[in-house]
Amino acid sequence: MLRSGSRRRTPPVRAPRAAVALASAALLLPLLSAAPPAGADAPEEGSLQGQFTRAAARTGVPESVLLAVSYLQSRWDGHGGAPSVTGGYGPMHLTDAVTALKRSAPHHSDGEEDARGDSSRPARTEAPAPVPSAGRLPGRLRTLERASALSGIPAEELRTRPGANIEGGAALLAAAQREAGLPASADPADWYGAVARYSGADDAATAAAYANDVFDVIRTGETRTTDSGQVVTLPAAPAVAPVTGQVAALGLRAPAAGPVECPRTVACEWIPAPYEEFGDGDYGNHDKADRPVSQSIDYIVIHDTEATWDVTLGLVQDPAYVSWQYSLRSSDGHVAQHLALKDVGWHAGNWFVNAKSVGLEHEGFLTSPDSWYTEAMYRSSARLVRYLAARYGIPLDRQHVLGHDNVPGTVTSSIRGMHTDPGPYWDWAHYFRLLGRPIVPSAGPHAGVVTIRPDYDAHRPVYTDCAAAGTACAPHGSGAVRLRTAPDEDAPLVKDVGLRPGGEYSTTGVNDTGARASTGQSFAVAERRGDWTAVWYLGQKAWFHNPRRQPTAVNGRGLVLTPREGLAEVPVYGRAYPEASAYPAGVPVQAVSPLPYRLLAGQRYVVGDRTPGEYLFAPTFDTTGHAVVRGREEYYEIQFGHRVAFVKAADVRVSRI
């Protein structure tokens, strides 16, 4: 998660904190739908399917094109009139960021995290900055006003009435076709250029990638039940071959050239983060390295920006700010790369994780109070992650593909400041389907391991503090389940002594991760009782509602660990650093400091990697003295709570259940 603000040149540097929310928004829901059989009755007058049919007939846009564009923007959801993370409204994602900005409630994810997370250097923390001016918003964030002018439909109706929104989007597509000098052909293949223009992208590669996705949806077909409970259908048309050369006539720029490291299936440009020395030992905004030769890359960290695209790019190009490898734009899935993958970004708040990870920042806001991301961005992100995982041998699971909110604090004092994005509304189940690793059961009902996987759309736990402290967030789907002290909905939520040293119970706050298990995370079963399942979590037994008819987890197998015989408890760490004897002269020893949690005898936790203690010493702009310190002490990564943690291999024994 980003932050923005003013620059300070003397240590400790306080780099900017990104702007607070631009728009209240609703999260993109993940259901899919199917085509009616041939000969089925015509769509009913008030149905969403019928509204697509009528809009296509009135504007001359092929219905399949209209449906596929809408699917890529919203998956046909209306979100109750709430805007997306980039101020887009309705099934066609007509953007009116000016209105969204006026309606937004400032928020941010709690935490004054040191983005580097390296105690050998002054902390690089963050200060708040003002929301960007609506007057500076680009045209791609103001398409609703043009749709209103073209269709004659008032802006408020375009924002709130799905049928009107579809008409407005169809009007934009029809106008793009006319402006290209092309007829309103009944053949979807003739609309490639208009679809590319609809993306709002200002470069040809992104516009083409967006259009390719739309036509992929047309070829494969889709079917789903929308957030309004209606089934919408796009029959597959595998023979459609679009006229891709139409993009050349749009007059769009070429992406910024540079040494991008992206798959061919995403549109990617090079917008470098600066490596600059300020004097007095201060520099920014990343570290030069030689990964994976110097260190393996083991993690991919998913962030949301808490800022608009333009603010995001401004921040990563500020030499006094922090950095990450990639930014992804919500409206069209465009990717900008800022760091070579061999270099180390300052993004996760944990130096061990930073040194061994790649950071992806997704344009958006954790809460505001509803936030939804486009299918275009989910798909682009999944392609990029698949590419990175294949390149570096990173397993596609939730102990290697982490949210920023799953990265542990390095020491006790840093726990409360850790960021909480992308939060409970990021759709991990849909994301992993796009990654080609759907979360499915691998064992029977008495398995010793469960993996969290509620039905995202139907599962709507109440969160608070989105728009204002103590107020309920707008209800919508979530991939996270609540953990309680007993198998009872009225039982208190479990405690997190790192977040609340005084021993208070966790809360329903949207940024409170103390009693939260997220989709894809796996835990060892402690007990089952009726419709409730208990797992080992933060050193305690934690219960979640898991009824057989509507389960919130799937059963599985896996490696687990427990304290070795003779140990009543073992310490838990936020980083896997070497023992003191491993450090050479001139490299200060980093404390192997346990967190305030304990893994007790009889408890079991699911195992991730086994890794040697490792520390990247890189405190100066001049890389001559940089070194990687490796020790003999080895650690296991475990799913300990909502965040991962590390334990010493010598302290535990591992078994398969």
N, C-alpha and C positions, 0 to 999 in steps of 0.2 A: 504494500500500500504506500502511496506517495504522500508527500506533504510539501507545502511551499511557504516561502516567507523571505525575510531579509537575510543578508549575508553578514557574517562576522569573520574577520580575518585573524583574530588571535584565538588560540586554544583556550577552552574547548570550543570548537566550531559548532555553531548551531545552524544547520542548513535548513532550507525552507520546508514548510509543510504544505502539502497540496491543498488546493481549494476545497472548501466544503461542498456539499451536494449541489449540483446544478438543477436537478429535477427530481421530484418524487416519482417513483416508478414501480412497476410490478414485474416480478421475475418471469422470464420466459418459461412456460410450462412444457413438459416433455412428451405428452401423449401423441400417438400417431393414429391415422384413420384410413378407411378403405373404400374403394369404389363400389357403388351399387351394381347389382347384376344387370346385364343387358336386358332392355325391355322394362326396366323398373319405372314406376310412376315418375312424372316430372316433379321437381322439387316443390315443396309446399310454399305458398306465397310468403310466409314470414320466416322461412328458414335461411340460415346463413348460406347454404349451398345455393338456394334460389337467388340470393342477392348477388352472388358471383355470376350466375347465369345471366341475370338481367343486366348487370353492369357491362358484361362482355357484349351482349347484344346491342346495347345502346351506344357503345363507343367503338365497336369494331375490333376490339382486342380479343384474340382467341382466349377462350375460357381457361384452357390449360396454362397459358402464359400468365394470366391473372392469378390463378390459383398457386402456381409455382413461385411467383414473386412473393406473394403473401406468405407462403409457407416459409420461405427463406428469411423473411423479416420477423414473423410473429408466430409461425406454426398455426396460423388462423385464429389465434386468441385475441380477444378484445381487451382483456385486463381491466374491465370495468371502467374504462375511460382514463385510467392512470397512464402516465407517460413512461417510456422506457428510459434507460440510463442516459440516452442521448436525446431525450425530448421527443421521441416518436410516439404517435398515438394510433391505436386501432390495428386491425388486421393488416393494413397496408403500410404501417409504420410511417405515417405522414408526420414529418418533424415540425414542431413548433416549440423550439427550445426557449424562445423569448417568454412564452406563457408559462412553460415549465419552470423557468428560472424564477418568475414572479411568485409561483405557487410553492416553491420549494421551501423546506424547513431545514436550516443549517444543521449539519450533524457531522460527526467524524467518529471513527473508531477510536476508542480510548487507547491511550498509551503514548509514552514519550520514549519509545524504543531507540536505542543506539543502532542505527542501520548496519554498522560494521559489526558490532558485537564483539569487539576485540579489545580486551583490557590493556593491551600493550600500548594503546594510543588513546588520545583524548576522545571522549565520546562525541559521536556525530549524531546529535539529536535534532529535533525539528521544532519550528515555530509556526503558528497559524498564519494564513494569508487570506485576503478578501476573495469573495466569489468573483469570477471574471465578468466583465461587463457584457450585457446582452448585445450591445451594439457591435461587438467584435465577433459575433458568431457567424461562421461561414454559411453559404447558401445551402449546403447539404443538411444543415440543421434548421432550415426554414422552408421546407417543401410544402407544408400545409397551406401557407398563404397563396402559393401559386396554384395549388389544387383547387382552392376556393375560387380564385379568379377564373380558372378554366371551366369549372363545373357549375359555377353559380351557387354552390351550396355554402351557407354560412360557416365560418370557421368553427364555431361552437358545435355545430352538428357533426362536422368532420372529426372533431375530437371525441365526441360522446356516442354517436350513433354508428354501429358497425356498417350498416348498409350504405350510409352516406360516405363513410370512410373508404369503402370499396369503390364506390363511384368516383371519388376523388383520386384514388390511386390509378384507376383505369383511365381517367382523363389525362393524368401525367404521362402514362405510357403511350396513349394515342397521340399526344402532342409531340412526344419524342420521335415517334414514327413519322409524323408529318414534317417535322423540322429536318429530318434526315432525307426528305424528298422521296419517301417510300410510301406505297399504297397500304391501306388497311387490309392486308392480306389475311385470308382465313387460315393460312399455313403458319403454324407456330415457328417454323424454321426461319421465316422472314423477319422475325422480331428480335433477333439477337442484339442488334445495335441499340434498339430502344430499351431493352432490358439492361444492357451495360450502362446506358445513360441513367436509368432509374437508380442505380447503385449510389449515385452521388459522388463517386470516386473522381478525383481530378487527374489520375494517371491511368494510362491505357491498360497496364498489366492488372491492376486491381479491378477495373471495370470488366475486363475479360474473365478474370477468375470468378467474379460474382455471377456473370452471365453463364459461365460453365456450370456453376452449381445449380442455377435455376433450371438449365436444360437437363442436368442430371436428374433433378427431381421429376421433370416431365417424362423422361425416359423410364425411370423406375416406378413412378407412381407413389402416392402416399395415401394414408387413411388414418384419421384419428378423431377422437372426441374432444371438442374444444372446451375451454374453461366455462363456456355457457351451456355445456351439456349436449351440444349438437354434433352429429357426425358429419364430417366434411370429407369429400372424396375427390381424388385426382387419379383417374385411371392411367395405367402405364401406357406409354407410347414409345416403345424401344426403337422405332425406326426413324424418329425425328433427328435430322442432321442439320443443325443451324448454320446460317451463313456467317461464319465467324469473321470474315473479312470486313464486316460492317463497322467494327470497332475502329479501324484505321481512319474512317471518315469523321470521327467524333472530335478530332483535334485535341486530344488529351495529351498531357505531357508524358515523357518517359520517366520511370522511377529513378530516384537518385542513385547513380552508379556507385559501386563499392564492393568490398569483399564479403557479400552477404553469404550466410550459411543457412539456407532454407531449402525445403523440398520444392520441386518444380510445381507442385499443386497449389502453392500459395503465392500471392503477390507480395513481394518483399523488397524493401529498399533500404539503403544504408544511410542512417542519420546518426553519425558517431557521437558518443559521449566524450568530452574532452579529458585529457590527462594533463594536468597543469599544476605547476608548483607556485605557491603563494609567498614563500619565505617563512621564516620562524618555524621551520619544520612542518608546515601545513601544506597539504596538496589535495587534489581531488581529480575525478570523483570515483575512481576505481583503482584496482591494482593490476599491474602487468604480471603475467604468469606464463606458464608453458603447459597447460593442461591439454590432454591427459598424460603427457610425459611426466610432468612434475607431480601431479595428483590425479587420481581418478575422479570422474564426474559421476556421482551416484544418485543425485536428486534433481528433480524438476519442481520448482516452487511456483504455485499459481497465486497471483495477486490480483486485486482490482485497484485501479489507480486512485479512486476518490478524487478524480479530476477529469476535465474534458480533454479531448485529444490534443488540442493546441496547447493547453497548459502543460499537459504531460510531456510533449516534445520540448517545450521551453525549459522544463525542470531538468530533464536528463541531459540537456546541452549546457546546463549551468555548471561550470567547473567547481563551484563551491557546494554543489548538491551531492546527492547519492546516485546510484546507477543500477541498471539491470540489463539483461541481454536483449530482450524483445519487448515491444509494445504492440498491442493488438487493438484495432479500431472496431467499435461496436457496429456501426452502421453497415459496413461492407466486408469486415474481416481482414482489412488491410494490415500488413505486418511491417514494422520498422525495426531493424536491428541496430543496436547501439554499441555493443561490445563484441569483439572477437570471442568466440567460445573458449579460447585458451586463457582469456583473462578473467579476473575475479570481480564480480559486481558487489556493491554494497547495498543489499536489498532485504535480507531476511532477518537481521537483528541477531544473528548467531554466527560468529566467525567460522566455526567448524563447518556449518552448513553452507555459508557463503562460498567457502573455499572449494566445496565439492558439489556445487549446484549450478543450475541455470535458472534465471528468474524471468518469468513471463508476466508482464503487467497488462491487464485487460481493462479497457476503458469502461468505467462504470463506478457505481456507488453501492456500498454495502447495504444501506438502508436509506429510504428517503420519501415515504416510509416503505414503499413497494419498489422493487427494482427488478427489471427483466432485461435479459441479454438476447441479442438476436441470434437466430440459428446460424447466420452467416459467420458470426464471431466464434461460436462454439465449434463449427466445422473447421474453420481455419486454424483455431487453436489445437484441435485434436490432430490435424495433419502435421502441424509443427511438432507436437509432442511425440507422435509416432516416429517422426524422422529423428528427433534427438535420442529417443530410447533405442532405436536401431543403431544409431551411430556410436553410442557409448555403452551399449549393453545394459541399459537401465530397465529393470523389471517394471511392467505396467501394472503396478498395484499401489495401494494407498500408503505404503511405507516408503515409497520412492517418489511418487507423484503427490507432493504435499501441498496443502493450502498454507498460506502464510500463517494462518491460525493454528496450524499443526506443528510449527517450528518451536522448540522449547526455549525458554529463557536459559542463558548460559550459566547464571548463578542465581542464588535466591533473590538478590536485590533487583534483578532484571525481569522477574516473572510478571509482575503487575504491569509493566510497561509494554509487553509484547503486543503486537498488532493482531487484529481478529478478522482480517479479510481472507478470502472472499465471503465468509460468513455463512449463515444457515440457509440462505436462499440460492446459493450456487448449486446447480443441478448435477451432482457427481454421477448419479446413475445414468443420465443421458450422456454425459461426457464420456464415461467409460464404454457405453455402447458405441459411440463414435470412434473411440480408440480401438475398437475391435476386441475389447475385453469386458463383455457384459458381466455383471455381478450375479452369479447363479449359484444355487446350492451344490455342494459336492459331498454331502453326507446325509444320513438319515436324521430322524427327529431326536435322537439321544446323543447327538454329536457333542464333542467337548469344546468346539469352537463355533462361534457365530460371527457372521459378517453383517453389519448394519445395512439394511436396504428397505426402508419404508416405501410405500407407494407415494411418490413425490406429490402428485396432484391431490390425492385424498388426505394425505397427512398434513394437518394444518395446526401445529402447536401454537399457542398464543405467545408472542414475544412482546416485550415492552421497550420503551425508550428509543423508538425510531425517530419520531417527530419531536418528542419532548419527554423529559424524564417522567417515568411513572405512567405514561399513557400507552395504551395498547397499539401495537403496529397493525397496519391493515392486514387482514387474514389472507394468506395464500400458501401454496405448497412449500414444503421444506424437506430436505434430506437428512435432518438431524433428529435424534430422539433424546428425550429427557431421562435422566438417571436419578432414582430416588433411594432413600434409605430403607424402604420397606416396600413390599408388593402391594401398594395402595396408592391411588391417585391423590389422596390427601396427605401422604407422607412427605416430609421435607425433601428437597433436593439434596444430593450428597454434597459434602464439603470439599473445598480445594484450599488446603492450608497455605499454598503458595500465593494464591490470589487474596485470601483472607486469613492472615496470620492470627487474627483474634478468634477464629473458630466459627464464624458465622456460616450459615447455610448459603449455598449458591442461589442465584435468582433467575428470573425469566428474562433478564435484560438481554437484548440482542447481541451485545458485546461480551456477555458473561459466558465464558467457555468452561466454567468449573464443573458443570453437570451435563455435559453434552457429548454424545457419540454421533459421528457423522457417517453418512453412506460410504461404504467401502472399507471402513475400519473394522478390523477383526479383533475379537477379545475371547479369552478363555472363559468358559461357562463355570460359574460358581455354584449355581443352583437353579432348578426349574420348579415353579409352583403355579399350576393352573395356567392362566393366560400371561404369566409374568416370567421373565428370565432375569437371573442375576449374573453379572460378570465381575471379574476383578478389575478395579479401576482406581487409580491413584492410591493404592494401598488399602482399599476397602471393598466391601461387597456393594454393588450398585445395581438396582433393579430398573428394568424398563418393561413397558407393556408390550407384549408380543403374542397376541391371540392367534390361534391356529387358523381361523378363518380370514384374518387380515394381518398377516405377520409383518413385523417391522424389521426382521432380520432373517437371513438364510443360514442354514447349517453347513458346516464345513470341517475340514481337517487342517492340521498344520503343526508346525514346531512351536513348542511352548517351553518356557523356562521357569524355574523356581529356585529359591535359595538352596545351596548344596547342604548336605547333611551336616548337622552341628551348628548351623547358623540360624539364629532366630529371625534375623532381618539382614538385608543388604542395602547399601546406599544406592541412590539413583542420581544420575548426572545429566546435565543439559548439553554436554559436549564430550567428545571422546578424545581427551588430551593425553599426551605421553607422560610416563612417570618422570620424576625430576632428574634421574640419572641419565636420561636420554638426551638432555639438552647440551649442545656443545658450548664451549666458551664463547661469550659474546652474545648469546641468545638468552634472554631472561626466562627463567622457569615460570611457566603458567600454572596457576593453582589448579589442582584436580579437586574442585570444590563441589561437594554433594548438594543437591537440592533438598528442600525441607520435607521430602517424602521418604517413605520406606517401603521396600518390597518385603513383605513378611513371609515367614515359613508357612507353607500350605497354600500360598497364592501362586497363580500361574499367569503368565503374560505371553502373548504371541510374539514370536521372534521375527525380526527383519534381518538385516545384514550382520555379519561378524566382521569387525574392522579393527586394525591396529590403531593404537593411540597415535594421533597425527596433529601437527600444528604448523600452519604456514606463518612464518615470521616475515612480515613485510611492512615495517613501520615507516619506511622512507620512500621518497619519490625516486631516488636512485636505487635501481634494483640490484646493484652489485652485492649488497649484503643480505639480500633476501635468502631464506633457506626453508626447506621443509624438514621438520623434525619428526621422526618416527620412533616409537618406543616398542618395547617387547610386550607391554601390557596390551591385551586385546579386550574389546568391548562387543556387546550385542546391542543393537538397536531394538527397542520394544515399543509396542503400542501400549503406553502406560496410562494415559488419560486421553483427553481430546488431542493433546500434543504427544509426539513421540518422546522417548527418553533413551538413555544409555545406562547399561550396567556392566560391571567388569566380568569378563568371562570366567575368571577364577572364582568368582563368588557364587556361581549358579551352576545348575545342571540342566541339560536340555533333553527333551523327549518329544516324541510325536504322538499326538492324540487325534 
